[in-house]
Amino acid sequence: MSKHHDLTASYGESLVTCEHQFEASYYYHQVREQCMNHIHEISKAVDEFTVDFTDESLKILELLYYDLEDSNCFDYFSMTKEEFEECMGVYFGEMVTSTIDEARWVVKEYPLMENKYVTGIEKGNLSLMFPHGFFNHKERHPECVFTLYHLYKQLQK
């Protein structure tokens, strides 16, 4: 068995299992609603962060993530690191779909496993899937260089 196969199988296993597209769409809609509720609660506790879908709000959310990661304090918001990363992904997606023409949320079946679904955003021919938000964001980007902001700017083009 190849390393690539192990990685794709492991990823597929981590995805939500649903019998139908509608069920997966409903599931991910519920996740987005829960995450946005968390985001609004975070904005009440962090004066610098406002849920207004501006470039600045995305930068502040990412800075907050790095601060919480460095101090291991995600529990301050009664969340795990993974839940916060999922919420960052949802906020990013909501910002993109609210401010960029033709961008929309999508739910698609994972092509390598039956009844497994991913979610993300789509704009024209570009699809960015992130069913777990920005999972292990700091491990992928050890320094805060506003990765989400730069990704957002690329999508605006």
CNS distance restraints for C-alpha pairs under 8 A (distance, minus, plus):
assign (resid   1 and name CA) (resid   5 and name CA) 6.58 0.50 0.50
assign (resid   1 and name CA) (resid   6 and name CA) 7.17 0.50 0.50
assign (resid   2 and name CA) (resid   6 and name CA) 6.42 0.50 0.50
assign (resid   3 and name CA) (resid   7 and name CA) 6.26 0.50 0.50
assign (resid   4 and name CA) (resid   8 and name CA) 6.22 0.50 0.50
assign (resid   5 and name CA) (resid   9 and name CA) 5.97 0.50 0.50
assign (resid   6 and name CA) (resid  10 and name CA) 5.95 0.50 0.50
assign (resid   7 and name CA) (resid  11 and name CA) 6.09 0.50 0.50
assign (resid   8 and name CA) (resid  12 and name CA) 6.00 0.50 0.50
assign (resid   8 and name CA) (resid 112 and name CA) 7.60 0.50 0.50
assign (resid   9 and name CA) (resid  13 and name CA) 6.09 0.50 0.50
assign (resid   9 and name CA) (resid 112 and name CA) 7.91 0.50 0.50
assign (resid   9 and name CA) (resid 113 and name CA) 7.94 0.50 0.50
assign (resid  10 and name CA) (resid  14 and name CA) 6.47 0.50 0.50
assign (resid  11 and name CA) (resid  15 and name CA) 6.83 0.50 0.50
assign (resid  12 and name CA) (resid 110 and name CA) 7.15 0.50 0.50
assign (resid  12 and name CA) (resid 112 and name CA) 7.34 0.50 0.50
assign (resid  12 and name CA) (resid 113 and name CA) 6.38 0.50 0.50
assign (resid  12 and name CA) (resid 116 and name CA) 6.68 0.50 0.50
assign (resid  13 and name CA) (resid 116 and name CA) 7.83 0.50 0.50
assign (resid  15 and name CA) (resid 116 and name CA) 5.81 0.50 0.50
assign (resid  15 and name CA) (resid 117 and name CA) 6.13 0.50 0.50
assign (resid  15 and name CA) (resid 118 and name CA) 6.71 0.50 0.50
assign (resid  15 and name CA) (resid 131 and name CA) 7.35 0.50 0.50
assign (resid  16 and name CA) (resid  24 and name CA) 7.47 0.50 0.50
assign (resid  16 and name CA) (resid 116 and name CA) 5.68 0.50 0.50
assign (resid  16 and name CA) (resid 117 and name CA) 5.84 0.50 0.50
assign (resid  16 and name CA) (resid 118 and name CA) 7.57 0.50 0.50
assign (resid  17 and name CA) (resid  24 and name CA) 7.70 0.50 0.50
assign (resid  17 and name CA) (resid 115 and name CA) 5.43 0.50 0.50
assign (resid  17 and name CA) (resid 116 and name CA) 4.69 0.50 0.50
assign (resid  17 and name CA) (resid 117 and name CA) 6.61 0.50 0.50
assign (resid  18 and name CA) (resid  23 and name CA) 6.02 0.50 0.50
assign (resid  18 and name CA) (resid  24 and name CA) 5.70 0.50 0.50
assign (resid  18 and name CA) (resid 115 and name CA) 5.31 0.50 0.50
assign (resid  18 and name CA) (resid 116 and name CA) 6.36 0.50 0.50
assign (resid  18 and name CA) (resid 117 and name CA) 7.26 0.50 0.50
assign (resid  19 and name CA) (resid  23 and name CA) 6.94 0.50 0.50
assign (resid  19 and name CA) (resid 115 and name CA) 5.69 0.50 0.50
assign (resid  20 and name CA) (resid  24 and name CA) 6.59 0.50 0.50
assign (resid  20 and name CA) (resid 115 and name CA) 7.25 0.50 0.50
assign (resid  21 and name CA) (resid  25 and name CA) 6.12 0.50 0.50
assign (resid  21 and name CA) (resid 107 and name CA) 7.59 0.50 0.50
assign (resid  21 and name CA) (resid 108 and name CA) 7.44 0.50 0.50
assign (resid  21 and name CA) (resid 109 and name CA) 7.40 0.50 0.50
assign (resid  21 and name CA) (resid 117 and name CA) 7.98 0.50 0.50
assign (resid  22 and name CA) (resid  26 and name CA) 6.13 0.50 0.50
assign (resid  23 and name CA) (resid  27 and name CA) 6.15 0.50 0.50
assign (resid  24 and name CA) (resid  28 and name CA) 6.20 0.50 0.50
assign (resid  24 and name CA) (resid 107 and name CA) 7.03 0.50 0.50
assign (resid  24 and name CA) (resid 117 and name CA) 6.45 0.50 0.50
assign (resid  25 and name CA) (resid  29 and name CA) 6.06 0.50 0.50
assign (resid  25 and name CA) (resid 107 and name CA) 5.87 0.50 0.50
assign (resid  26 and name CA) (resid  30 and name CA) 6.25 0.50 0.50
assign (resid  27 and name CA) (resid  31 and name CA) 6.37 0.50 0.50
assign (resid  28 and name CA) (resid  32 and name CA) 6.18 0.50 0.50
assign (resid  28 and name CA) (resid 107 and name CA) 7.72 0.50 0.50
assign (resid  28 and name CA) (resid 119 and name CA) 7.04 0.50 0.50
assign (resid  29 and name CA) (resid  33 and name CA) 6.31 0.50 0.50
assign (resid  30 and name CA) (resid  34 and name CA) 6.20 0.50 0.50
assign (resid  31 and name CA) (resid  35 and name CA) 6.06 0.50 0.50
assign (resid  32 and name CA) (resid  36 and name CA) 6.09 0.50 0.50
assign (resid  32 and name CA) (resid  87 and name CA) 7.87 0.50 0.50
assign (resid  32 and name CA) (resid  90 and name CA) 5.91 0.50 0.50
assign (resid  33 and name CA) (resid  37 and name CA) 6.24 0.50 0.50
assign (resid  34 and name CA) (resid  38 and name CA) 6.40 0.50 0.50
assign (resid  35 and name CA) (resid  39 and name CA) 6.14 0.50 0.50
assign (resid  35 and name CA) (resid  86 and name CA) 7.32 0.50 0.50
assign (resid  35 and name CA) (resid  87 and name CA) 4.86 0.50 0.50
assign (resid  35 and name CA) (resid  90 and name CA) 6.55 0.50 0.50
assign (resid  35 and name CA) (resid  91 and name CA) 7.84 0.50 0.50
assign (resid  36 and name CA) (resid  40 and name CA) 6.14 0.50 0.50
assign (resid  36 and name CA) (resid  87 and name CA) 7.00 0.50 0.50
assign (resid  36 and name CA) (resid  90 and name CA) 7.19 0.50 0.50
assign (resid  36 and name CA) (resid  91 and name CA) 6.90 0.50 0.50
assign (resid  37 and name CA) (resid  41 and name CA) 6.35 0.50 0.50
assign (resid  38 and name CA) (resid  42 and name CA) 6.19 0.50 0.50
assign (resid  38 and name CA) (resid  87 and name CA) 7.32 0.50 0.50
assign (resid  39 and name CA) (resid  43 and name CA) 6.26 0.50 0.50
assign (resid  39 and name CA) (resid  51 and name CA) 7.49 0.50 0.50
assign (resid  39 and name CA) (resid  87 and name CA) 6.82 0.50 0.50
assign (resid  39 and name CA) (resid  91 and name CA) 7.51 0.50 0.50
assign (resid  40 and name CA) (resid  44 and name CA) 6.46 0.50 0.50
assign (resid  40 and name CA) (resid  51 and name CA) 6.72 0.50 0.50
assign (resid  41 and name CA) (resid  45 and name CA) 6.67 0.50 0.50
assign (resid  42 and name CA) (resid  46 and name CA) 6.11 0.50 0.50
assign (resid  42 and name CA) (resid  49 and name CA) 7.86 0.50 0.50
assign (resid  42 and name CA) (resid  77 and name CA) 6.94 0.50 0.50
assign (resid  43 and name CA) (resid  47 and name CA) 6.70 0.50 0.50
assign (resid  43 and name CA) (resid  48 and name CA) 7.84 0.50 0.50
assign (resid  43 and name CA) (resid  49 and name CA) 5.22 0.50 0.50
assign (resid  43 and name CA) (resid  50 and name CA) 5.53 0.50 0.50
assign (resid  43 and name CA) (resid  51 and name CA) 6.64 0.50 0.50
assign (resid  48 and name CA) (resid  60 and name CA) 7.21 0.50 0.50
assign (resid  49 and name CA) (resid  57 and name CA) 5.83 0.50 0.50
assign (resid  49 and name CA) (resid  60 and name CA) 6.14 0.50 0.50
assign (resid  49 and name CA) (resid  61 and name CA) 6.90 0.50 0.50
assign (resid  50 and name CA) (resid  57 and name CA) 6.10 0.50 0.50
assign (resid  51 and name CA) (resid  57 and name CA) 6.72 0.50 0.50
assign (resid  52 and name CA) (resid  57 and name CA) 6.82 0.50 0.50
assign (resid  53 and name CA) (resid  57 and name CA) 6.26 0.50 0.50
assign (resid  53 and name CA) (resid  58 and name CA) 7.17 0.50 0.50
assign (resid  53 and name CA) (resid  94 and name CA) 7.78 0.50 0.50
assign (resid  53 and name CA) (resid  95 and name CA) 4.97 0.50 0.50
assign (resid  53 and name CA) (resid  98 and name CA) 7.68 0.50 0.50
assign (resid  53 and name CA) (resid  99 and name CA) 7.63 0.50 0.50
assign (resid  54 and name CA) (resid  58 and name CA) 6.64 0.50 0.50
assign (resid  54 and name CA) (resid  95 and name CA) 7.66 0.50 0.50
assign (resid  55 and name CA) (resid  59 and name CA) 6.42 0.50 0.50
assign (resid  55 and name CA) (resid 149 and name CA) 6.55 0.50 0.50
assign (resid  56 and name CA) (resid  60 and name CA) 6.16 0.50 0.50
assign (resid  57 and name CA) (resid  61 and name CA) 6.11 0.50 0.50
assign (resid  58 and name CA) (resid  62 and name CA) 6.29 0.50 0.50
assign (resid  58 and name CA) (resid  92 and name CA) 7.24 0.50 0.50
assign (resid  58 and name CA) (resid 148 and name CA) 7.03 0.50 0.50
assign (resid  58 and name CA) (resid 149 and name CA) 6.25 0.50 0.50
assign (resid  59 and name CA) (resid  63 and name CA) 6.17 0.50 0.50
assign (resid  59 and name CA) (resid 146 and name CA) 5.99 0.50 0.50
assign (resid  59 and name CA) (resid 148 and name CA) 7.53 0.50 0.50
assign (resid  59 and name CA) (resid 149 and name CA) 6.29 0.50 0.50
assign (resid  60 and name CA) (resid  64 and name CA) 6.03 0.50 0.50
assign (resid  61 and name CA) (resid  65 and name CA) 6.25 0.50 0.50
assign (resid  61 and name CA) (resid  88 and name CA) 7.34 0.50 0.50
assign (resid  62 and name CA) (resid  66 and name CA) 6.45 0.50 0.50
assign (resid  62 and name CA) (resid  88 and name CA) 7.70 0.50 0.50
assign (resid  62 and name CA) (resid 144 and name CA) 7.47 0.50 0.50
assign (resid  62 and name CA) (resid 146 and name CA) 6.77 0.50 0.50
assign (resid  62 and name CA) (resid 148 and name CA) 7.39 0.50 0.50
assign (resid  63 and name CA) (resid  67 and name CA) 6.25 0.50 0.50
assign (resid  63 and name CA) (resid 144 and name CA) 6.83 0.50 0.50
assign (resid  63 and name CA) (resid 146 and name CA) 7.91 0.50 0.50
assign (resid  64 and name CA) (resid  68 and name CA) 6.10 0.50 0.50
assign (resid  65 and name CA) (resid  69 and name CA) 6.01 0.50 0.50
assign (resid  65 and name CA) (resid  84 and name CA) 7.63 0.50 0.50
assign (resid  66 and name CA) (resid  70 and name CA) 5.99 0.50 0.50
assign (resid  66 and name CA) (resid 138 and name CA) 7.16 0.50 0.50
assign (resid  66 and name CA) (resid 144 and name CA) 6.82 0.50 0.50
assign (resid  67 and name CA) (resid  71 and name CA) 6.23 0.50 0.50
assign (resid  68 and name CA) (resid  72 and name CA) 5.46 0.50 0.50
assign (resid  68 and name CA) (resid  73 and name CA) 4.96 0.50 0.50
assign (resid  68 and name CA) (resid  74 and name CA) 5.64 0.50 0.50
assign (resid  69 and name CA) (resid  73 and name CA) 6.78 0.50 0.50
assign (resid  69 and name CA) (resid  74 and name CA) 7.23 0.50 0.50
assign (resid  69 and name CA) (resid  81 and name CA) 7.50 0.50 0.50
assign (resid  69 and name CA) (resid 138 and name CA) 7.81 0.50 0.50
assign (resid  74 and name CA) (resid  78 and name CA) 6.75 0.50 0.50
assign (resid  74 and name CA) (resid  79 and name CA) 5.52 0.50 0.50
assign (resid  74 and name CA) (resid  80 and name CA) 5.63 0.50 0.50
assign (resid  74 and name CA) (resid  81 and name CA) 5.86 0.50 0.50
assign (resid  74 and name CA) (resid  84 and name CA) 7.44 0.50 0.50
assign (resid  75 and name CA) (resid  79 and name CA) 5.11 0.50 0.50
assign (resid  75 and name CA) (resid  80 and name CA) 6.31 0.50 0.50
assign (resid  79 and name CA) (resid  83 and name CA) 5.88 0.50 0.50
assign (resid  79 and name CA) (resid  84 and name CA) 6.41 0.50 0.50
assign (resid  80 and name CA) (resid  84 and name CA) 6.30 0.50 0.50
assign (resid  81 and name CA) (resid  85 and name CA) 6.20 0.50 0.50
assign (resid  82 and name CA) (resid  86 and name CA) 6.17 0.50 0.50
assign (resid  82 and name CA) (resid 132 and name CA) 7.85 0.50 0.50
assign (resid  82 and name CA) (resid 135 and name CA) 6.48 0.50 0.50
assign (resid  82 and name CA) (resid 136 and name CA) 7.66 0.50 0.50
assign (resid  83 and name CA) (resid  87 and name CA) 6.20 0.50 0.50
assign (resid  84 and name CA) (resid  88 and name CA) 6.18 0.50 0.50
assign (resid  85 and name CA) (resid  89 and name CA) 6.34 0.50 0.50
assign (resid  85 and name CA) (resid 132 and name CA) 7.38 0.50 0.50
assign (resid  85 and name CA) (resid 133 and name CA) 5.33 0.50 0.50
assign (resid  85 and name CA) (resid 134 and name CA) 5.07 0.50 0.50
assign (resid  85 and name CA) (resid 135 and name CA) 5.65 0.50 0.50
assign (resid  85 and name CA) (resid 136 and name CA) 7.49 0.50 0.50
assign (resid  85 and name CA) (resid 137 and name CA) 7.28 0.50 0.50
assign (resid  86 and name CA) (resid  90 and name CA) 6.34 0.50 0.50
assign (resid  86 and name CA) (resid 131 and name CA) 7.84 0.50 0.50
assign (resid  86 and name CA) (resid 132 and name CA) 5.24 0.50 0.50
assign (resid  86 and name CA) (resid 133 and name CA) 3.72 0.50 0.50
assign (resid  86 and name CA) (resid 134 and name CA) 6.16 0.50 0.50
assign (resid  86 and name CA) (resid 135 and name CA) 7.00 0.50 0.50
assign (resid  87 and name CA) (resid  91 and name CA) 6.08 0.50 0.50
assign (resid  87 and name CA) (resid 133 and name CA) 6.53 0.50 0.50
assign (resid  88 and name CA) (resid  92 and name CA) 6.05 0.50 0.50
assign (resid  88 and name CA) (resid 133 and name CA) 6.25 0.50 0.50
assign (resid  88 and name CA) (resid 134 and name CA) 6.66 0.50 0.50
assign (resid  89 and name CA) (resid  93 and name CA) 6.11 0.50 0.50
assign (resid  89 and name CA) (resid 130 and name CA) 6.94 0.50 0.50
assign (resid  89 and name CA) (resid 132 and name CA) 7.48 0.50 0.50
assign (resid  89 and name CA) (resid 133 and name CA) 3.88 0.50 0.50
assign (resid  89 and name CA) (resid 134 and name CA) 5.47 0.50 0.50
assign (resid  90 and name CA) (resid  94 and name CA) 5.99 0.50 0.50
assign (resid  90 and name CA) (resid 133 and name CA) 6.52 0.50 0.50
assign (resid  91 and name CA) (resid  95 and name CA) 6.00 0.50 0.50
assign (resid  92 and name CA) (resid  96 and name CA) 6.19 0.50 0.50
assign (resid  92 and name CA) (resid 148 and name CA) 7.30 0.50 0.50
assign (resid  92 and name CA) (resid 152 and name CA) 7.82 0.50 0.50
assign (resid  93 and name CA) (resid  97 and name CA) 6.06 0.50 0.50
assign (resid  93 and name CA) (resid 105 and name CA) 7.25 0.50 0.50
assign (resid  93 and name CA) (resid 120 and name CA) 7.17 0.50 0.50
assign (resid  93 and name CA) (resid 121 and name CA) 6.35 0.50 0.50
assign (resid  94 and name CA) (resid  98 and name CA) 5.86 0.50 0.50
assign (resid  95 and name CA) (resid  99 and name CA) 6.01 0.50 0.50
assign (resid  96 and name CA) (resid 100 and name CA) 5.52 0.50 0.50
assign (resid  96 and name CA) (resid 103 and name CA) 6.58 0.50 0.50
assign (resid  96 and name CA) (resid 104 and name CA) 7.89 0.50 0.50
assign (resid  96 and name CA) (resid 121 and name CA) 7.95 0.50 0.50
assign (resid  96 and name CA) (resid 152 and name CA) 6.89 0.50 0.50
assign (resid  96 and name CA) (resid 155 and name CA) 7.85 0.50 0.50
assign (resid  97 and name CA) (resid 101 and name CA) 7.44 0.50 0.50
assign (resid  97 and name CA) (resid 102 and name CA) 7.72 0.50 0.50
assign (resid  97 and name CA) (resid 103 and name CA) 4.93 0.50 0.50
assign (resid  97 and name CA) (resid 104 and name CA) 5.11 0.50 0.50
assign (resid  97 and name CA) (resid 105 and name CA) 6.95 0.50 0.50
assign (resid  97 and name CA) (resid 121 and name CA) 7.55 0.50 0.50
assign (resid  98 and name CA) (resid 103 and name CA) 7.99 0.50 0.50
assign (resid 100 and name CA) (resid 155 and name CA) 7.87 0.50 0.50
assign (resid 100 and name CA) (resid 156 and name CA) 6.28 0.50 0.50
assign (resid 102 and name CA) (resid 123 and name CA) 5.70 0.50 0.50
assign (resid 102 and name CA) (resid 124 and name CA) 7.05 0.50 0.50
assign (resid 103 and name CA) (resid 121 and name CA) 6.63 0.50 0.50
assign (resid 103 and name CA) (resid 122 and name CA) 5.51 0.50 0.50
assign (resid 103 and name CA) (resid 123 and name CA) 4.39 0.50 0.50
assign (resid 103 and name CA) (resid 124 and name CA) 7.53 0.50 0.50
assign (resid 104 and name CA) (resid 121 and name CA) 5.45 0.50 0.50
assign (resid 104 and name CA) (resid 122 and name CA) 5.47 0.50 0.50
assign (resid 104 and name CA) (resid 123 and name CA) 6.65 0.50 0.50
assign (resid 105 and name CA) (resid 119 and name CA) 7.21 0.50 0.50
assign (resid 105 and name CA) (resid 120 and name CA) 5.73 0.50 0.50
assign (resid 105 and name CA) (resid 121 and name CA) 4.49 0.50 0.50
assign (resid 105 and name CA) (resid 122 and name CA) 6.36 0.50 0.50
assign (resid 106 and name CA) (resid 119 and name CA) 5.61 0.50 0.50
assign (resid 106 and name CA) (resid 120 and name CA) 5.57 0.50 0.50
assign (resid 106 and name CA) (resid 121 and name CA) 5.66 0.50 0.50
assign (resid 106 and name CA) (resid 122 and name CA) 6.53 0.50 0.50
assign (resid 107 and name CA) (resid 117 and name CA) 6.71 0.50 0.50
assign (resid 107 and name CA) (resid 118 and name CA) 5.68 0.50 0.50
assign (resid 107 and name CA) (resid 119 and name CA) 4.37 0.50 0.50
assign (resid 107 and name CA) (resid 120 and name CA) 6.70 0.50 0.50
assign (resid 108 and name CA) (resid 117 and name CA) 5.56 0.50 0.50
assign (resid 108 and name CA) (resid 118 and name CA) 5.48 0.50 0.50
assign (resid 108 and name CA) (resid 119 and name CA) 6.35 0.50 0.50
assign (resid 109 and name CA) (resid 114 and name CA) 7.49 0.50 0.50
assign (resid 109 and name CA) (resid 115 and name CA) 6.71 0.50 0.50
assign (resid 109 and name CA) (resid 116 and name CA) 5.72 0.50 0.50
assign (resid 109 and name CA) (resid 117 and name CA) 4.30 0.50 0.50
assign (resid 109 and name CA) (resid 118 and name CA) 6.25 0.50 0.50
assign (resid 110 and name CA) (resid 114 and name CA) 7.18 0.50 0.50
assign (resid 110 and name CA) (resid 115 and name CA) 7.66 0.50 0.50
assign (resid 110 and name CA) (resid 116 and name CA) 5.41 0.50 0.50
assign (resid 110 and name CA) (resid 117 and name CA) 5.10 0.50 0.50
assign (resid 110 and name CA) (resid 118 and name CA) 6.10 0.50 0.50
assign (resid 118 and name CA) (resid 129 and name CA) 6.55 0.50 0.50
assign (resid 118 and name CA) (resid 130 and name CA) 7.14 0.50 0.50
assign (resid 118 and name CA) (resid 131 and name CA) 5.23 0.50 0.50
assign (resid 119 and name CA) (resid 129 and name CA) 5.51 0.50 0.50
assign (resid 119 and name CA) (resid 130 and name CA) 6.08 0.50 0.50
assign (resid 119 and name CA) (resid 131 and name CA) 4.96 0.50 0.50
assign (resid 120 and name CA) (resid 127 and name CA) 7.11 0.50 0.50
assign (resid 120 and name CA) (resid 128 and name CA) 5.48 0.50 0.50
assign (resid 120 and name CA) (resid 129 and name CA) 3.98 0.50 0.50
assign (resid 120 and name CA) (resid 130 and name CA) 5.26 0.50 0.50
assign (resid 120 and name CA) (resid 131 and name CA) 6.47 0.50 0.50
assign (resid 121 and name CA) (resid 127 and name CA) 5.84 0.50 0.50
assign (resid 121 and name CA) (resid 128 and name CA) 5.39 0.50 0.50
assign (resid 121 and name CA) (resid 129 and name CA) 6.41 0.50 0.50
assign (resid 122 and name CA) (resid 126 and name CA) 5.63 0.50 0.50
assign (resid 122 and name CA) (resid 127 and name CA) 4.37 0.50 0.50
assign (resid 122 and name CA) (resid 128 and name CA) 6.33 0.50 0.50
assign (resid 123 and name CA) (resid 127 and name CA) 6.56 0.50 0.50
assign (resid 123 and name CA) (resid 155 and name CA) 7.90 0.50 0.50
assign (resid 130 and name CA) (resid 134 and name CA) 6.70 0.50 0.50
assign (resid 136 and name CA) (resid 140 and name CA) 6.44 0.50 0.50
assign (resid 137 and name CA) (resid 141 and name CA) 6.01 0.50 0.50
assign (resid 138 and name CA) (resid 142 and name CA) 4.86 0.50 0.50
assign (resid 138 and name CA) (resid 143 and name CA) 7.18 0.50 0.50
assign (resid 138 and name CA) (resid 144 and name CA) 7.92 0.50 0.50
assign (resid 141 and name CA) (resid 145 and name CA) 7.92 0.50 0.50
assign (resid 141 and name CA) (resid 147 and name CA) 7.79 0.50 0.50
assign (resid 146 and name CA) (resid 150 and name CA) 6.32 0.50 0.50
assign (resid 147 and name CA) (resid 151 and name CA) 6.15 0.50 0.50
assign (resid 148 and name CA) (resid 152 and name CA) 6.09 0.50 0.50
assign (resid 149 and name CA) (resid 153 and name CA) 6.25 0.50 0.50
assign (resid 150 and name CA) (resid 154 and name CA) 6.31 0.50 0.50
assign (resid 151 and name CA) (resid 155 and name CA) 6.44 0.50 0.50
assign (resid 152 and name CA) (resid 156 and name CA) 6.45 0.50 0.50
assign (resid 153 and name CA) (resid 157 and name CA) 7.00 0.50 0.50
